[in-house]
Every structure is written in structure tokens, then in C-alpha cells.
Amino acid sequence: MSSPNSAYVARDLAHVWHPCTQMKDHERLPPIPIRCGQGAWLEDYSGQRYLDAISSWWVNLFGHANARINAAVRAQLEQLEQVILAGFTHEPVIALSEALSAIAPAGLTRCFYADNGSSAVEVAVKMSFHYWRNVGRTAKRRFLTLSNSYHGETLGALAVGDVDLYKEIYRPLLMDVITVPSPDCYAREPGESWAQHSRRRFAHMEAALAGHAHEACAVIVEPLVQAAGGMRMYDPVYLTLLREACDRHQVHLIADEIAVGFGRTGTMFACEQAGIRPDFMCLSKGLTGGYLPLSTVMTTEAVYEAFYDEYLKLKAFLHSHSFTGNPLACAAACASLAIFRDDHVLEGNRALAARLGERARALEDHPHVAEVRQRGMIVAIELAADKMSREPYPWQERRGLRIYRHALTRGVLLRPIDNVVYFMPPYVITPAEIDLMVEVAREGIERATCE
């Protein structure tokens, strides 16, 4: 007998091409049609519930069908759904820009809106390049990036990233960048602290800046956590050193906070933990609480002024998206920021993060767990074929897929990145739900590594 999900699966597979998916896999593992969501849970048409341990691809902050965000979007829908942002404006985009400027690192006072994270990175890359042209430094046209970094999948964003799984096939289409070894602390020496390792690895960036500053527009980094690269983490001291070096060499610093912003690392923005202000800060994902696609690039008055001139000088930044600053998305984002303020979310997350870390670290003694690492509300468990040498499992074995499939049978949505099981839950998760999430991951790891 077919389940209530079956008809939706058939209709989907007749027309929908899913992201980041080998569609042939769905012959064995059909997509799961979701009927509704509430809090940290999703529910399919058969009534099966799934604990959303990854915030629906890292976007959801305050749970599905959040009453306050629902109300804000509903109220805005009755007034204005969309208007061109060229030559026009509206209250939600003004209010959001004011609110972001109030909480961002001091000096980030200008907001340029786009539709998604990759688009925000495109804006920042283009804006940095264009800035140097506007001020007469036309030799500056290259970008420095970290190995194992990920910044999105449009061509500019792909170029400044370094995950071969996404990048290699398109390499002939991409601009040439300067790739610097990552400060990833998984590679630290025995007995070496995160800070010591990150400081030592900065020597590579210092050398690259010294050799390429004359032609470099900007350095782009994911602050503290290289998310799609396997939730690899590093110490804030690296960002402190990077800010100083960028200033000294007259190179912009682009902080891609798309995955790590809005409390994921324990502070509102990851850059705060290093006490720095980037020249460009890219935000998306949690910006609207996970409700609607929206992104922004925040920058300084100095950058803004380089584009501010008579039209005939042709210095204007003529980048655009049809849905730039969409009122519905901005209303959701304003509601999300109000929840942070009114509910003291960052303070409350400290207890949740402590519980999550404590439960996950209980897996450190597993014979195939090489490391358990944490930064705020992000916890990652790195699996290895050999714990001592840290030799990874061959990617072809798809151990993470086994964990994913097991977790679904237990009502938990996990989506490991190759050999890394990670948790990035909504902030409404309860201690009991944390315990369930980690226990199901433990079961999945046992099953995936038992042969």
C-alpha cells in the first residue's frame, strides 16, 4: 500500500531537479515531502516527524512557523509585497538597515541588498574590485582566499572558494585567485593550541600579502568556521592578525558571515570574537530567520564615498537584482532581529551550546571519532578510518549517507558533510531534543563504522 507521501514523490521526480543531489540516488532514497513545520520539527504527509538538526541548511533560527515572524510577514503582505528599490524605498528596508548598522561591527553603516549568499559574495567581490578602480589603483584585480573555503556557487563566488567537489568542473570558467593554506585547527600539531596553530599558519597569509598586495583587491574568509568545507574551525587570533595585515598592505578584508553570522558561533557575528571590523561583511541565511531569501553586504562610509560622484563620472555601482530589498523578506528580518533583542537569545544559547558540547564530547572515545569540535551552536564530529593517523574513510564509501539514512528512521534530519557529522540546530531546540539528536548521531556512527 502506498503512503500519503507517494503521490508527491512521483510528481516531484517528474519535474523537480534538486540542488546538490545526484538525482539517480532518489531511485533508492526518495525525497521526503514536507507538509508542515513547527518549532524544531518538520512533518511529512504520512505524519512522520523529523527533528531539524541542521536548521534546514543552516537558515532557520527560531523554529518553523514562528508566530512572531509569521505575524510580521502577514502584516507586511497586506501592505506591500514588492517594489523596485531603484529610485524607491520602503519602511522595512530602512528599518532593517538601521537595525543592522546598530548591531554590526562599528563602522559598517551601508547595506547593499541581494537575494542570497552567493549573490552577496558576488556583490562584495565586484564592489572591492570597483572601489580600487574608482580610486585609481587599477592594478588591483585579484583575490586571496583560504584553502578548503566555500563562498557559494555562482561563478565569482565559486572562484574565490576552494572545495574541489563544487569547483573543479567549472575551473576553466573562473577567474584566477591566490589560495593560501587554511588555519584549520584539525591539522594542528600534538600539544599545539588552537591559537598557536592559527598564529603559526598566518605566516602563509603574511607572505602572500607581501608578495601580492600590489595586485590584490581583497582577502575573503569565513570567520572562525569553514562550514561547507567540513565545519573546520580556527582561532580568532587569525582574524586579528589578518585585519592588521590587510590594513598594512592596503588590501580589503571580506568577511563571509553567511553561515556563521546571527549567533551561530556564540556572538552575533563571528568577527566580534576577534574584535575586528571587515571592510565588507556578507550576510544571508539566518538574516530572515530562515523565512525568505535575502542577503546584504555591509560596508563602510569610505567605500561608499568612492562610488559617490556625478553620474557622468561613471563611478556608480550598477549591480542589481529584481527583488533587491524585498519588503516581505525585510519584514521577516526585522522580526528576527527583534527576537534576538527581546528574548536575549545569545545569552540563552550559551546553556544550549554547553549542553550540546557536553553530549557530543561523550563520543570522543569512539574508535572512529578523530575529533569533536565546537564553536558556539555549531558542533562537528570528524570520523576517521584510523583514529590515530586520522586517515579518512574513502569518500566513495559514503559513510555519511549511511548516518543520514539511519537518522531519518529515528526521526532526525542530519546531513553529514562527507566524514563529518555536525549539528547546527534552531535556537528553539530543547535540552531533551539535543539529547535525542546526539544519541541518534551516535547510533548512526556505530552503524556506519562497524565494518
N, C-alpha and C positions, 0 to 999 in steps of 0.2 A: 504494500500500500504506500502510495507516495505521500510525503509530508506536505504541510501547507507551504513549505519553502520551495518545493519542486517547481511550481509554475513560474515563480520569479527567477529561479536559476535558469530555466530554459529560455525565458525571454531575454535575460541578461546575456547569456552566451550567444544568442543570435545576433547581437548588435554591439555590445559594450567591449571595448578594448581597455583592460585595466592597467593602471600605472605600475611600474617596477615589478612586472609579472611576466613569466613565461606562460603564455595562455594555455599551452598544452598541459601544464600542471593541473588545470581545472578538470581534466578528464578523470583524475583520481581524487582531487580535493576541490569540490565545487565552491564558488564564492558563497558567503553567508549573507542572505538578505536580511537587513535590519529593519524592523518595524518601528521601533521607538527606543528612546534612551531616557534614563532618569538617574541623576547623580553620577556615580562612577560606573553605572551598569548600562549595557546595551541588551536589547531583546529582539530575537528573530521572530518570524511568523509562526513558528512552532511553539513559542513560549519559552525557548531556551534562553537563559540569561548569561552574559559574559562580562566579567569584571574587566574594565578597560584599563589595563596596567600600563598602557603606552599613550594614554591621552589622545587616542585617535590620531596617531602620527604627530604627537608632541604639541598639539594645538589647544586641547581643552584644559582649562584651568579650574573652573568652578562647577564642573559637572554638566551632564547633558540636561537640556530643558531647564536651565537655571531660571528661577522665577523672576529675578531682578533684571537679567539681561533680556529675557523674553518680553517683559513689560516695556523696556526701553525700545526694543526693535519694533514692537507692536505700535507704540505711541508714535514713533517716527514714521512708520508706514502710513499712518493716517494723515501725515502732513506733507511729506516729500520723500519720494523713493530714489530719485536720481536727478542730478542737474550737472551740466558741464561746469568744470572747475576753471576753465579758461575764461576770464572776464566776469565770472560769477563766483559766489561763495555761499555758505550756509552756516547756521549756528553750530551743528555738530562738528564740522571740521575745524571751526575756530576754537570751540571748547576743547576738543581733543588736542589741538596743537598747544594751547595754553597749558593743559594738564601735563602733557609730555615734557614740555620745556621746564615745568616746575619740578619734575622728579628726575630728569636726566642729569648726567654729569654736568656741572656748571659750565656754561658757555655754549652748549648745544641748544640753540634758540630758533633754528629754522627747520621746518618739516617739509619734505618733498614726498608726495604720496604716490604709491603704485599699487599693484594688485596682489602681489605675492612675494615670497622671499627671493626667488631668483631675479625677479624684476627689480627689487630693491638693490641687489648686488650690481645689476647692470647699471642702475642709476648712479651708484657710488663710484663705480669704475669710470664711467663716462664723465661724471662731474669732476673727478680728480684730474683726469687727463685734460679736460676742457679748461679747468682752472689754470693749469700750468701754461696752456696756450694763451689764455687771456692775459696772463701777467708777463708774457714774453719768454717763457722758458720752454721753447718748442722742442728741445732735445729730449725732454722727459716724456716717455711714451711706453715704458714697460712697468710691470708689476712684480712684486716679490710675494711669494706665498709659501706656506709650510707644506712639507711632505705629509701625506695622509689627510690633507684638508678637504673639506667639501663645502661648496658655496652655492649649489644649485645646478640646474641642467639646461638653462639657455646657454647660448654659445659663449658669451662673455663670462658668465658665472662658472661654466664648465672649465673654461681656460684657466681661471685662477684657482681652481681646485686641483686635487691630486689623488683621487681614488680611481684607479685604472678601470675598475668594473664599469664605471659610468663614462669615463673619459677616453679610453684608448681608441675605440672605434671611430670617434669623431676628431681625433688629433689632427688630421690634415686640414680641418676647417678652423682650427683655433689659433689665436694669437700666441706668440712665444712669451713665456714668463720665466722668471728666475725662481727656482724651487730650492728652499732652504730646509735642512733637516729639522724635523719637528722636535720640540722639547718633551714629547710624550714620556711620562714618567714610568710607564710599563718597562721601558728599556733601561732604567737606572741600574747602576752597579750595586752589588750586595753591600748593605750598610749605608748606602748613599740616601740622603733625604730627598724629598721632592724638590725642596728649594735648592739644594746643592746641585742636583741633576739639571734643573731648569736653568740655573745660572751658568753651569758649565756648557750647556747646549747653546746658550745665547752667543757664544763665540762664533758660531757659524753665521748667525744673522749679522753680527757686527762686521764680519769680514765681507759679507755680501753687500751690505750697505756701503761700506768703504769703497768697494770696487765698482758699484753700480749707481751710486747716488746721483750722478750727473745725468743718468738716463731714466731714473726711476720716478714714477708718479707717486706710488703708494705701496705700503705693505698691507696685506689683508690677512686677518687672523680670525679664528673662532676663539673668543676669550675663554680660557680655562678648560673647555671640553671640546674635543673634536668628535662631534656627535655621530655623523654617518660613517666616520672612519673607525667606528667600533667603540664609541664612548671612551676614547683615550683622553687622559687628563694631565694637566701640568700645573705648576705652582704660579701664583700671582706675581712672583718676583720677575718672571719672564716679561710680563706686560709692563712692569715698572721700567725695566731696562730698555724695552722696545720703545716706549714713549720718549725716553731721554735720547735714545739714538736717532729716532726719526726727527726729533727737533734739531739735533746737532747736524744731521746730514740733509736737512730740508726736504724731507720726504713725508707725505701724508701717512696717517695711520687709519685704516678702515677696520672697524670692529663689527664683525658679523655676529650680532646677538640674536639672530633669528630663532635659533633653537634654545639658547641659554638665557635669554632675557626674561623679564617678568617673573622673577623669583625662583627660577629653576635651580640656580646654583647657591641659593641661600640669601642673596641680596637681590634687590630689584633688577639691577644689571650687573653682569659678571665683572665689568671693568671697575666697579666700585671697590672690589676686593684688592685691587692694585692701586687705588687712589688716583686713577688716571682719567683723562678725557680724550677720546679719539677725535680725529678730525671729521670722521663720518661714522655714524652708528646706524646699522641696518636692523630694522625691527619688523617682525611679522608673526606668524604662528599664533602665539598667545595674545597678541595685540588686541584682538576682538574677543578674547576668552574662548576662542575656537569656533566662533559662530559664523563668521563671514570672511572671505578673502580680503585682506587689506595689508599693506606694508607701507613703511615710511623710511626715509633716510633723513636722519637728523644731522645737521651740520652747524657751523659757526657763522657769526656775522662776517668774519674775514673772508670766508669762502663766498658767502652771499654777495658781498660787495664787489668781488672780482667779476661778477656777471651783471652788475647793476650799472647800466650806461644808456646812452641814447640808442634807439633802435638801429640807426644806420651804422653803428659800430659793429653790429652783428656779434655781440657777446652773449646774447640771451641763451639760456639752456632750453632748447626746443625739444625736450623729451616729453612724451605724453602717453597716457593710457585713457581709453574711453571712460572707464569707471573710476578714474582717479578721485580719491576722497569721497567715495560713495556715502551718502548720508546715513543709510541703514547700517553700514559697517562702522562708521564713525560713532553712531549712537551706541552700538554694541561695545565698542572700545571704551567709550566714556563710562558706560555702566560697569565694565570690568575694572577700570581704574578706581571707580567709586567703591567697589567691593574691597579692593586692596586697602583703601584708606579707612573705610568704616569698620571693617572686620579684623583689622590688624593681622592680615594674612601672613606676612613674613614671620611675625612672632609665633603664630600658631603652627607654622610649618616646621619650626625648629623641633618641636616634640615629635611630629610625624617623621621627620628626617632621622631623628635619633632612633625611633622605633624601627624604621626601615633598615638603617645601617646595622643595628644590633641583630636583627633577624637574618639579614643577608650574610653578615660576617660569620654566622654559625656554619656556613658552607665552606669556610676557608680550609678546613681539614679534609675536604673531599679529595680523593686521589687524582682527580682530573680537573680540579679548580686551581688555576695558576695564580689568580688574584681576584680579590673583591675590592673595588674602589668606589669612592663616593665623593660627590660634590653637591651638597645641599640635597635637593629632592631627586637627584639622579644617582642611581646605583647600578654598577655593572659587574657582572661575574664573567671572568675570562676563563674559558675552557681550554685545556691542552691535552694532547695525546700523552705527553710526558710532563709531569708536574715539575720535575727538577730542571730539565733542559728547556722547558716551555715550548717544546716542539708542538706546533699547532696540528689539529686534525686537518687532513686534506679537505679543501673546500668542496671537492666533488662528492664527499660523503654526506653533505647537507645535514649535519648533526642538529643544527639549529631548527631545521624543518621538523625534525622528529619531536623536538621540545614544543614547537608551535602546535603540532597536531595533538600531542598529549594534553596540552593546556586547554585546548578547545573542548576536549571531552570532559574536562573538570570545570568548565565554565569560566575560564580566564583567557583573556586576549593578551598573549605575549608575542612579540615578533623579533626574535633574536637577529642580530647582525652577524652572519657567519657563525663564528665560535663564541660570540659574546651574548649572554643573556642580560637584559637590562630592564630596569624599572624606571618609568617616568610617569607616575600616576597623576590624576587630577588632585587638586588640593583639598577636595571634599572627601577623600578616602578616609576610612576609619581605621583605628588600630587593628580591629578584627579582620578587616579586608586586607590590610597589609600582611597579616599573618597568613591568610589564605593564599595570597599572591606568591609569597616566598615559598610556602610549602609546596604549591603546585609546581613552581620552578624547580624545587629540589627533586620532586618526583620525576619531572621531565629530564633533568640532568642525569639521574640514576639510569633511566631507560636509554638515554642517548649515548651513554658512555659505558654501558655494561658489556660491550663486545669489542 
